Structure formats: structure tokens, C-alpha cells
Amino acid sequence: MLLGACRSLAVAARDGAPDFRERLEAAMRLAPDAAKDELTASANLLIDASAEVLPARGGWLAVLAGAFAERGADADGIPLVARLGGVAAGAVAFAEAWEGRPPPASAGPSPQIWERTVRLMGDRAKISMQCWYALPQFTRGALALLLHSPATRAAVADFDEAVDRAVAHCAELRDVQELRRVLDGEPLLVLHRPSRQGWTVTMRGVTDNFQLHTLLAGLLVGVDLLGRPPHPGWVAAFSDGAADAALPQVEGWWDLADAHGEAVWNEGVPADIPLLGDTRVLVLDPLSRPGQWPEGRRHPEVPGLLTLDATYHPDDLLAWWPVLKPPVAGG
């Protein structure tokens, strides 16, 4: 039933049918009773349609597809995230035509706004104005898909210039920016400079370096490296559990550096760690000063996971150490 309702909704969006709102509400009512397979098929249908129809209606299709992802649909959000870039570009053009003082999107359009936009933009008015008012809906849909679909996060480009420019007009786009940069399924070579040991790990859903640092300690400290193992509650909070306010703050284990000797800040994200050739390399150096941070994921909806793929003896890594730069002083 849901899939049929979503097909009808997509047709209404393409044809400009006057009962679009009624069809949208009908699909929303059916969602709670739909099985996962039907949710997935319906979400993918709406995602494709949202990328093809005019923004004013495509935005509502995007919202509904995102809601299905939140309910467990395994949706391919790539077309929607790509369309968000085009909508953001149109919205920025609208804002610039209004000399950086556009009417708030939350208030909705009006005849007076339309008339002024036509005077300012001429033939470009219709699409740009639709993009402006649809930007929050496309953002909500894209954000839900990036939060709940690892495949979408792994496949989309790290950056979109139009989205970056539109952040000034839609604060939720900051979360979209962050999630585009999550390295789902990407390997990382971790080298411990004092012991000359190394490991290859794969990152999934690791959204910042506080999380990466803590999960690495959970994998390595007390197993391959001497030291104070992290509290299990810290590891759980950065994996798929809830933060525990009763726990003390996390205390760091290392200074982090890249292969060029530059500091890798806990405040950054794994995508900031540069490649050396084809390999993203993180170097663990002795802790130079204490550091603390609260446990918990930046985006609680995204579970974090580090899997240990390989462990290397120092003799395996002899070719690496001459290539790595020492840590930059003051880093």
C-alpha cells in the first residue's frame, strides 16, 4: 500500500496535481505499518523523484524519504544529496539577488515576495525562489539519509561548493557538511612511534578525532600497547551506546600526528588526516600534555566502529619510518 501511495505522490509531484498535499499525507499515514522492504522501495522511489521534479514539491518528497530512512529503510540517498547541491545554488542566487537580506524561509512565500523577486531576477525568479523555500526540506531529507545510510555517506563527495556557501542561510547544512566527510569503510594505517608497532584499521561512522582517539585506545591499549585501558563506558559511548554523565571525562593517551609530522587535532575529523601515497597514516606519539573530553558521539544516530584488519611487527614496518617526518615542534 505504501509503495502504491508513493508512486501516486511522485506522479502528482511531476504533473503538478492539485491534490499533492492530500497524497503526501496519505503516504505519511501508511508509513508506520509498512515493512522494511516496502519502506526501502518507497524511499528510493521518492529520492529519485525528488531529484527530478520542481524544488517546491521535490523538497517534501525529500523529507518523506528521510523519514522512511529514520524508520529503517535501506535507502540510496545519493541522488537526493546531489540535488541538494543544485537547490543550494539556487537558494544562494536568491539570497544574493536580495542583497544578502532575503526573507526568512520559515515564513513562507507571499505575493509581495514573488513580485519583488521577479523584479530582481527576471526569468530566474521562479526556480530560485522555489530553491530558497525548499532548501530546509532538502536539507532535512539529505541529513536523515546521511545519518542513517552508511552507503550514502561512503559514496557522496566530501565537499559541495554550493552547500558550503548556503550554510550561512541554513544552519542544518553544517551537519550535512560534516557527514559528507565521514570516511565509512576507509582503512587507516596506525603507527606507534615509540614501539615501532603498527596496525591497519577500518573506520565506519567515525565522525571526529575524539571518537577515533578513544576507539583506538579501546582496540590497542592493554592489548598490544601498555597503558591505562579506556573505561568500557567511554568505548560504548563512542560506539553505539549512550553517554553516561556519571563517568569522568575521557583522558587522552597520545599526541596524534600525520605522516608529515603535523599535529592531528582531536577537534578535527579523520578526513583531515592526509594520504601518504595511497595510504592514510596516523602516528601515535607520547602524550606531551594532558587532554580531556566528554564521551559521546557528535552524531548519536551514527554508530561508530573501528575494526582491526592487520597487526604489524616492527620488522614489517622498516620501510615506513625513514619516510615519516618527526612531529613538528609546538604542534
TORZA-133237 format. One record per residue (C-alpha): residue number from 1; residue in three letters; chain; x, y, z. Coordinates in pm, 1 decimal, padded with zeros to 6 digits. Example, Ala and Ser with C-alpha at 12.3 -4.5 7.8 and 13.67 -1.06 7.14 Angstrom:
TORZA-133237
    k    r  c        px        py        pz
    1  ala  A   01230.0  -00450.0   00780.0
    2  ser  A   01367.0  -00106.0   00714.0
//
This chain:
TORZA-133237
    k    r  c        px        py        pz
    1  met  A   00000.0   00000.0   00000.0
    2  leu  A   00275.1   00246.5   00089.4
    3  leu  A   00461.8   00188.3  -00236.9
    4  gly  A   00146.3   00250.0  -00437.1
    5  ala  A   00076.5   00569.7  -00242.6
    6  cys  A   00432.4   00689.5  -00305.5
    7  arg  A   00400.5   00616.5  -00677.5
    8  ser  A   00082.8   00826.2  -00681.6
    9  leu  A   00260.8   01100.4  -00487.1
   10  ala  A   00554.1   01106.7  -00730.2
   11  val  A   00313.2   01136.3  -01024.3
   12  ala  A   00136.8   01425.7  -00850.8
   13  ala  A   00470.5   01597.3  -00795.9
   14  arg  A   00569.0   01559.7  -01161.3
   15  asp  A   00230.6   01662.7  -01301.2
   16  gly  A   00160.1   01948.8  -01062.0
   17  ala  A  -00161.1   01779.8  -00944.0
   18  pro  A  -00369.1   01996.8  -00710.2
   19  asp  A  -00414.9   01714.4  -00458.2
   20  phe  A  -00040.4   01677.6  -00393.5
   21  arg  A  -00080.0   01763.0  -00023.7
   22  glu  A  -00353.5   01502.7   00023.9
   23  arg  A  -00140.5   01233.7  -00141.8
   24  leu  A   00157.1   01333.2   00075.2
   25  glu  A  -00049.4   01298.3   00391.6
   26  ala  A  -00185.4   00961.4   00275.4
   27  ala  A   00167.2   00824.2   00228.3
   28  met  A   00271.3   00954.8   00569.4
   29  arg  A  -00020.7   00774.6   00735.8
   30  leu  A   00076.9   00442.3   00577.4
   31  ala  A   00443.9   00450.5   00678.2
   32  pro  A   00412.9   00322.1   01038.3
   33  asp  A   00259.8  -00008.5   00921.0
   34  ala  A   00496.3  -00071.2   00627.7
   35  ala  A   00755.0  -00349.9   00630.4
   36  lys  A   01120.0  -00265.1   00582.2
   37  asp  A   01131.4  -00383.9   00219.2
   38  glu  A   00838.5  -00160.1   00127.8
   39  leu  A   00987.2   00132.9   00318.8
   40  thr  A   01311.6   00087.3   00125.8
   41  ala  A   01142.1   00067.8  -00215.1
   42  ser  A   00924.7   00369.5  -00131.7
   43  ala  A   01219.2   00574.6  -00007.8
   44  asn  A   01422.6   00503.4  -00320.3
   45  leu  A   01128.0   00592.8  -00543.6
   46  leu  A   01082.4   00926.1  -00363.1
   47  ile  A   01454.6   01000.5  -00370.2
   48  asp  A   01466.0   00958.2  -00746.6
   49  ala  A   01153.0   01169.9  -00790.4
   50  ser  A   01283.9   01444.7  -00560.6
   51  ala  A   01585.0   01480.6  -00788.0
   52  glu  A   01365.4   01526.7  -01096.3
   53  val  A   01066.1   01743.6  -01004.3
   54  leu  A   01045.8   02115.3  -00926.9
   55  pro  A   01201.5   02204.1  -00590.1
   56  ala  A   00875.7   02319.9  -00427.3
   57  arg  A   00739.5   01964.3  -00435.2
   58  gly  A   01069.5   01780.2  -00450.1
   59  gly  A   01155.2   01913.9  -00106.7
   60  trp  A   00855.3   01739.3   00050.1
   61  leu  A   00945.8   01414.5  -00125.0
   62  ala  A   01293.2   01451.7   00024.8
   63  val  A   01151.4   01499.2   00373.7
   64  leu  A   00935.3   01188.2   00340.2
   65  ala  A   01223.4   00978.8   00205.1
   66  gly  A   01433.2   01090.2   00502.3
   67  ala  A   01154.2   00992.2   00740.4
   68  phe  A   01147.6   00644.6   00584.9
   69  ala  A   01526.0   00617.5   00638.8
   70  glu  A   01472.1   00705.0   01004.3
   71  arg  A   01222.2   00418.1   01020.9
   72  gly  A   01480.8   00172.5   00888.3
   73  ala  A   01470.1   00194.5   00508.4
   74  asp  A   01799.1   00099.6   00339.0
   75  ala  A   01781.7   00395.3   00103.7
   76  asp  A   02026.8   00512.3  -00161.9
   77  gly  A   02035.2   00883.3  -00088.6
   78  ile  A   02295.9   00980.7  -00347.7
   79  pro  A   02052.5   01142.8  -00596.9
   80  leu  A   01893.1   01348.6  -00321.3
   81  val  A   02225.6   01468.0  -00179.5
   82  ala  A   02334.9   01561.1  -00532.1
   83  arg  A   02008.7   01752.5  -00589.7
   84  leu  A   02065.4   01937.5  -00262.1
   85  gly  A   02370.8   02097.3  -00423.1
   86  gly  A   02159.2   02236.9  -00706.4
   87  val  A   01890.9   02359.7  -00468.1
   88  ala  A   02157.1   02524.8  -00252.7
   89  ala  A   02298.0   02702.7  -00558.6
   90  gly  A   01952.2   02835.6  -00647.5
   91  ala  A   01892.2   02944.9  -00289.0
   92  val  A   02223.5   03131.1  -00278.9
   93  ala  A   02133.2   03308.2  -00603.8
   94  phe  A   01801.4   03413.6  -00447.7
   95  ala  A   01974.9   03544.3  -00134.2
   96  glu  A   02230.8   03735.9  -00338.4
   97  ala  A   01957.5   03894.7  -00550.7
   98  trp  A   01806.9   04022.7  -00226.6
   99  glu  A   02149.4   04170.1  -00143.5
  100  gly  A   02209.5   03919.8   00133.9
  101  arg  A   01888.4   04007.8   00320.4
  102  pro  A   01635.1   03752.7   00192.5
  103  pro  A   01302.2   03695.0   00367.1
  104  pro  A   01316.3   03408.4   00618.3
  105  ala  A   01240.2   03076.4   00451.3
  106  ser  A   01045.3   02963.6   00757.6
  107  ala  A   00782.4   03233.0   00699.9
  108  gly  A   00689.8   03100.9   00355.5
  109  pro  A   00641.0   03290.3   00029.3
  110  ser  A   00394.8   03568.3  -00038.4
  111  pro  A   00272.3   03759.9  -00344.6
  112  gln  A   00481.4   04058.8  -00240.0
  113  ile  A   00796.9   03846.4  -00219.4
  114  trp  A   00721.6   03694.2  -00558.2
  115  glu  A   00670.3   04034.1  -00720.2
  116  arg  A   00994.6   04171.6  -00583.0
  117  thr  A   01186.0   03855.8  -00681.1
  118  val  A   01060.5   03889.0  -01039.0
  119  arg  A   01183.1   04249.0  -01044.2
  120  leu  A   01522.1   04140.1  -00910.3
  121  met  A   01573.4   03818.4  -01106.9
  122  gly  A   01350.3   03819.9  -01411.5
  123  asp  A   01325.4   03476.7  -01574.1
  124  arg  A   01532.0   03317.8  -01297.9
  125  ala  A   01282.7   03413.7  -01028.9
  126  lys  A   01061.6   03103.1  -01025.3
  127  ile  A   01327.1   02836.4  -00977.3
  128  ser  A   01547.5   03041.3  -00745.4
  129  met  A   01256.4   03132.2  -00521.6
  130  gln  A   01145.3   02768.6  -00508.7
  131  cys  A   01500.8   02667.0  -00418.1
  132  trp  A   01507.2   02920.5  -00135.7
  133  tyr  A   01190.2   02790.1   00025.6
  134  ala  A   01269.5   02423.6  -00046.3
  135  leu  A   01624.8   02435.8   00093.5
  136  pro  A   01519.5   02346.6   00451.7
  137  gln  A   01321.4   02044.8   00326.8
  138  phe  A   01601.3   01913.9   00104.5
  139  thr  A   01842.4   01966.3   00393.0
  140  arg  A   01624.0   01765.7   00631.1
  141  gly  A   01591.4   01481.7   00383.0
  142  ala  A   01961.8   01471.9   00297.6
  143  leu  A   02060.1   01490.0   00663.7
  144  ala  A   01837.1   01195.5   00756.7
  145  leu  A   01981.5   00986.4   00473.6
  146  leu  A   02340.7   01072.9   00563.4
  147  leu  A   02273.1   00988.1   00927.0
  148  his  A   02106.2   00653.6   00859.3
  149  ser  A   02266.5   00529.1   00536.6
  150  pro  A   02635.8   00433.1   00556.6
  151  ala  A   02631.5   00358.0   00182.6
  152  thr  A   02518.2   00712.8   00110.1
  153  arg  A   02788.6   00862.1   00332.3
  154  ala  A   03054.1   00646.6   00168.8
  155  ala  A   02950.3   00736.2  -00186.7
  156  val  A   02893.1   01112.6  -00181.0
  157  ala  A   03170.6   01362.6  -00247.3
  158  asp  A   03342.0   01521.1   00051.0
  159  phe  A   03250.6   01876.5  -00045.7
  160  asp  A   02990.5   02069.8  -00241.8
  161  glu  A   03074.7   02434.1  -00302.1
  162  ala  A   02711.1   02542.3  -00328.3
  163  val  A   02624.4   02372.4   00001.0
  164  asp  A   02922.9   02536.8   00167.8
  165  arg  A   02802.8   02878.6   00051.2
  166  ala  A   02443.9   02812.4   00158.5
  167  val  A   02540.4   02727.9   00518.8
  168  ala  A   02509.7   03096.9   00602.4
  169  his  A   02138.2   03071.3   00526.8
  170  cys  A   02057.7   02723.6   00666.5
  171  ala  A   02236.7   02617.1   00983.3
  172  glu  A   02142.4   02246.2   00946.0
  173  leu  A   02367.1   02231.5   00641.1
  174  arg  A   02665.1   02227.5   00880.6
  175  asp  A   02564.3   01876.0   00983.4
  176  val  A   02536.2   01780.5   00615.6
  177  gln  A   02888.8   01915.4   00560.6
  178  glu  A   03024.2   01707.5   00847.7
  179  leu  A   02852.4   01387.1   00746.1
  180  arg  A   02969.6   01414.5   00385.5
  181  arg  A   03325.2   01387.5   00519.8
  182  val  A   03275.7   01072.5   00728.6
  183  leu  A   03508.4   00801.9   00594.6
  184  asp  A   03283.0   00498.4   00601.3
  185  gly  A   03472.5   00181.6   00516.4
  186  glu  A   03809.5   00352.4   00468.8
  187  pro  A   04130.9   00193.5   00601.1
  188  leu  A   04377.3   00377.9   00822.7
  189  leu  A   04738.6   00279.6   00891.8
  190  val  A   04816.5   00349.2   01257.8
  191  leu  A   05184.7   00361.5   01360.0
  192  his  A   05306.3   00379.5   01720.9
  193  arg  A   05636.2   00563.2   01705.1
  194  pro  A   05783.0   00456.5   02044.9
  195  ser  A   05733.7   00082.0   01994.0
  196  arg  A   05753.7   00079.3   01609.6
  197  gln  A   05437.3  -00131.0   01601.0
  198  gly  A   05156.9  -00074.6   01354.3
  199  trp  A   04802.9  -00171.9   01267.8
  200  thr  A   04555.5  -00131.7   00983.7
  201  val  A   04204.6  -00046.1   01099.1
  202  thr  A   03886.4   00028.5   00905.8
  203  met  A   03671.8   00322.6   01012.5
  204  arg  A   03293.2   00316.0   00997.4
  205  gly  A   03081.0   00601.7   01124.8
  206  val  A   03373.8   00775.1   01298.3
  207  thr  A   03270.7   01139.4   01287.5
  208  asp  A   03554.7   01313.8   01474.2
  209  asn  A   03900.8   01251.8   01611.9
  210  phe  A   03789.1   01246.0   01976.0
  211  gln  A   03596.0   00935.2   01876.3
  212  leu  A   03884.7   00796.0   01670.7
  213  his  A   04133.3   00851.4   01956.2
  214  thr  A   03909.2   00677.7   02211.1
  215  leu  A   03818.8   00382.1   01990.6
  216  leu  A   04186.7   00330.5   01902.8
  217  ala  A   04267.2   00316.0   02272.5
  218  gly  A   03992.3   00058.5   02313.7
  219  leu  A   04149.1  -00156.7   02043.8
  220  leu  A   04515.6  -00122.5   02138.8
  221  val  A   04579.2  -00019.9   02499.6
  222  gly  A   04609.1  -00319.6   02728.4
  223  val  A   04627.1  -00548.5   02425.8
  224  asp  A   04926.0  -00452.4   02210.1
  225  leu  A   05029.9  -00140.3   02399.1
  226  leu  A   05099.7  -00082.8   02765.8
  227  gly  A   04896.1   00178.4   02943.6
  228  arg  A   04563.1   00260.4   03100.3
  229  pro  A   04278.1   00098.8   02904.7
  230  pro  A   03978.8   00322.0   02844.6
  231  his  A   03673.5   00282.4   03062.5
  232  pro  A   03429.4   00046.7   02886.0
  233  gly  A   03162.6   00315.5   02915.8
  234  trp  A   03376.4   00555.6   02711.0
  235  val  A   03418.4   00299.1   02434.3
  236  ala  A   03046.7   00220.0   02440.8
  237  ala  A   02951.2   00587.4   02417.7
  238  phe  A   03171.9   00632.5   02111.4
  239  ser  A   03046.7   00306.1   01954.6
  240  asp  A   02672.2   00254.6   01975.8
  241  gly  A   02582.9   00324.9   02337.9
  242  ala  A   02459.8   00627.5   02529.8
  243  ala  A   02686.3   00870.6   02709.9
  244  asp  A   02696.4   00828.1   03088.1
  245  ala  A   02703.4   01160.8   03270.2
  246  ala  A   02832.3   00984.1   03584.2
  247  leu  A   03161.7   00892.6   03417.0
  248  pro  A   03463.4   01123.3   03434.5
  249  gln  A   03582.5   01283.4   03114.5
  250  val  A   03796.1   01082.3   02875.5
  251  glu  A   04171.0   01134.7   02921.4
  252  gly  A   04395.2   01114.5   02616.1
  253  trp  A   04665.6   00855.9   02550.6
  254  trp  A   04877.5   01006.4   02273.3
  255  asp  A   04966.3   01304.8   02065.3
  256  leu  A   04835.8   01234.9   01715.5
  257  ala  A   05035.0   01329.8   01406.3
  258  asp  A   05020.0   01268.5   01034.0
  259  ala  A   05295.1   01125.8   00816.3
  260  his  A   05429.6   01478.0   00758.5
  261  gly  A   05475.8   01545.8   01129.2
  262  glu  A   05181.9   01785.4   01153.7
  263  ala  A   04950.1   01757.4   01452.5
  264  val  A   04619.5   01577.7   01404.2
  265  trp  A   04386.6   01759.1   01640.6
  266  asn  A   04119.3   01575.5   01834.4
  267  glu  A   03882.2   01856.4   01735.8
  268  gly  A   03923.0   01761.1   01369.6
  269  val  A   03787.2   01470.1   01166.6
  270  pro  A   03954.8   01162.2   01017.5
  271  ala  A   03919.8   01309.1   00667.9
  272  asp  A   04171.1   01576.5   00776.1
  273  ile  A   04441.4   01308.3   00805.0
  274  pro  A   04629.8   01333.1   00474.5
  275  leu  A   04726.6   01046.2   00249.2
  276  leu  A   05085.2   00939.4   00205.5
  277  gly  A   05072.2   00795.8  -00142.0
  278  asp  A   04756.5   00586.7  -00133.3
  279  thr  A   04757.6   00535.3   00243.2
  280  arg  A   04603.5   00749.2   00515.9
  281  val  A   04855.4   00738.1   00802.2
  282  leu  A   04809.8   00829.3   01169.2
  283  val  A   05114.0   00833.1   01400.5
  284  leu  A   05081.9   00789.7   01776.6
  285  asp  A   05342.8   00983.3   01976.5
  286  pro  A   05392.6   01007.0   02354.7
  287  leu  A   05142.7   01238.5   02520.0
  288  ser  A   05303.1   01579.9   02567.1
  289  arg  A   05024.9   01738.8   02772.7
  290  pro  A   04705.6   01610.6   02933.6
  291  gly  A   04388.0   01632.2   02734.3
  292  gln  A   04029.3   01557.6   02833.4
  293  trp  A   03698.1   01541.9   02650.4
  294  pro  A   03341.7   01427.6   02720.8
  295  glu  A   03238.4   01086.7   02595.0
  296  gly  A   02967.8   01059.8   02333.3
  297  arg  A   02927.9   01071.5   01956.7
  298  arg  A   02892.4   01403.3   01774.9
  299  his  A   02601.3   01249.3   01584.4
  300  pro  A   02435.7   00996.9   01819.2
  301  glu  A   02233.9   00844.0   01534.8
  302  val  A   02556.3   00719.8   01368.9
  303  pro  A   02717.8   00417.8   01537.8
  304  gly  A   03096.1   00420.7   01531.9
  305  leu  A   03315.5   00120.3   01467.9
  306  leu  A   03686.1   00052.0   01427.5
  307  thr  A   03775.0  -00295.3   01306.3
  308  leu  A   04127.7  -00430.0   01337.6
  309  asp  A   04233.7  -00568.0   00998.9
  310  ala  A   04604.5  -00633.8   01049.4
  311  thr  A   04874.8  -00615.2   01317.0
  312  tyr  A   05236.7  -00548.7   01214.2
  313  his  A   05561.0  -00642.4   01385.2
  314  pro  A   05828.5  -00368.9   01386.6
  315  asp  A   06023.4  -00565.2   01125.6
  316  asp  A   05724.8  -00535.2   00889.5
  317  leu  A   05743.6  -00155.3   00903.0
  318  leu  A   06112.0  -00086.3   00844.3
  319  ala  A   06043.6   00091.9   00517.1
  320  trp  A   05793.5   00330.2   00675.1
  321  trp  A   05996.0   00503.1   00945.4
  322  pro  A   06250.6   00677.4   00721.3
  323  val  A   05959.9   00825.7   00524.5
  324  leu  A   05772.0   00967.1   00824.3
  325  lys  A   05858.6   01314.7   00946.1
  326  pro  A   05917.0   01380.1   01317.0
  327  pro  A   05644.4   01573.4   01495.9
  328  val  A   05654.7   01945.3   01427.7
  329  ala  A   05776.5   02137.7   01733.0
  330  gly  A   05491.2   02313.9   01909.2
  331  gly  A   05228.5   02101.4   01733.1
//
